[in-house]
Every structure is written in structure tokens, then in C-alpha cells.
């Protein structure tokens, strides 16, 4: 409970608007990098319609092998319906997104 309280205090101190802008910026960085790498991003790519959750795939790619590479890179993700799902948040930064894109680029 103490850890949850500290996290909530931090989030409230930062402000929900700042957090939302931060995670949407990271999500857009992911979307841009994924599309440049030939991945297909699920859902709308319009910023006003996006959430911070980014699901993507690529026809013909071995998603299980890609998931193993992400796991080896300590990149938290999920594989759902033949797509990789990432969800950046407050504690992530642009370097985390760049490392994720670099791990995905070795296909």
C-alpha cells in the first residue's frame, strides 16, 4: 500500500495532463518508428484517436521470435492476436522507445 500511495502521490504531483502528454509523445515515437520499419500499427494513427497502447505486427514475421528478442532486451510487452502490444507510461522515456525500436529492427 505504501508503494501504491507513493506512486499516486508522484502522479498527482506531476499532473495528469503532463503524464498524458508524455505518454502520447512516446506512443507517437513508437508509431512513427514502427511504420518506418515496415510494421503495421493496429487502430487509428491519428493522434487525437490514439491511446498510449500500441499494437503492431508485420505480415510474415515470426511474432514468437520477435517476442523473445524483446524479452531478452527486458522490454515488457504482450503478444495478443498475432500482434505485439506495448504500453509506455510515466516511467518510460525516449531512450526506452529507441531501444525498443532497435530491438525490433533486427528482423
C-alpha positions in Angstrom: 0.0 0.0 0.0 2.8 2.4 0.8 4.3 1.9 -2.7 1.0 2.5 -4.3 0.5 5.6 -2.3 3.9 6.9 -3.3 3.1 6.3 -7.0 -0.2 8.1 -6.7 1.4 11.0 -5.0 4.0 11.2 -7.7 1.4 11.0 -10.5 -0.7 13.7 -8.8 2.3 16.0 -8.3 3.2 15.7 -12.0 -0.3 16.3 -13.1 -2.4 14.1 -15.3 -2.1 16.5 -18.2 1.7 16.3 -18.1 1.6 12.5 -17.9 -0.9 12.2 -20.7 1.2 14.4 -23.0 4.4 12.4 -22.1 2.9 9.0 -22.8 1.2 10.2 -26.0 4.6 11.6 -27.2 6.2 8.2 -26.5 3.4 6.4 -28.2 3.7 8.6 -31.3 7.5 8.0 -31.3 6.7 4.3 -31.3 4.1 4.5 -34.1 6.5 6.6 -36.3 9.4 4.2 -35.8 7.3 1.1 -36.3 5.8 2.4 -39.5 9.2 3.4 -40.8 10.3 -0.2 -40.1 7.5 -1.7 -42.1 5.3 -2.7 -39.2 1.5 -2.3 -39.4 0.1 -0.4 -36.4 -3.4 -1.5 -35.4 -6.0 1.1 -34.9 -6.0 4.7 -35.9 -2.7 6.5 -36.1 -4.4 9.9 -35.8 -3.0 11.5 -32.6 -6.4 12.6 -31.3 -7.7 9.0 -31.6 -4.8 7.1 -30.2 -4.2 5.8 -26.7 -0.8 5.0 -25.3 -1.3 1.4 -26.1 0.5 0.5 -29.4 -0.3 -2.9 -31.1 1.5 -3.9 -34.2 2.6 -6.7 -36.4 4.2 -7.4 -39.7 2.9 -9.9 -42.3 5.2 -13.0 -42.5 7.1 -12.2 -39.3 7.7 -14.7 -36.6 6.0 -12.9 -33.7 7.2 -15.5 -31.2 10.8 -14.9 -32.1 10.2 -11.2 -32.0 8.7 -11.5 -28.6 11.8 -13.5 -27.4 14.1 -10.7 -28.6 12.0 -8.1 -26.7 12.1 -10.3 -23.6 15.8 -10.7 -23.9 16.1 -6.9 -24.1 13.9 -6.6 -20.9 11.2 -4.8 -22.9 7.9 -5.5 -21.3 5.2 -6.4 -23.9 2.4 -8.8 -24.6 1.6 -10.9 -27.7 -2.1 -10.8 -28.4 -3.9 -11.9 -31.6 -0.6 -12.2 -33.6 0.4 -8.6 -32.6 2.9 -7.2 -30.2 1.5 -4.8 -27.7 3.5 -2.1 -26.0 2.2 0.5 -23.5 4.6 3.2 -22.5 3.9 5.2 -19.3 5.2 7.8 -16.9 8.5 6.0 -16.1 9.5 5.4 -19.7 11.5 7.8 -21.8 12.6 8.4 -25.4 15.6 6.2 -24.8 13.3 3.3 -23.9 11.4 3.7 -27.1 14.6 3.9 -29.1 15.9 0.7 -27.5 12.6 -1.0 -28.3 12.7 0.1 -31.9 16.4 -1.0 -32.2 15.4 -4.5 -30.9 12.6 -4.7 -33.4 14.8 -3.5 -36.2 16.8 -6.8 -36.3 14.2 -8.7 -38.3 
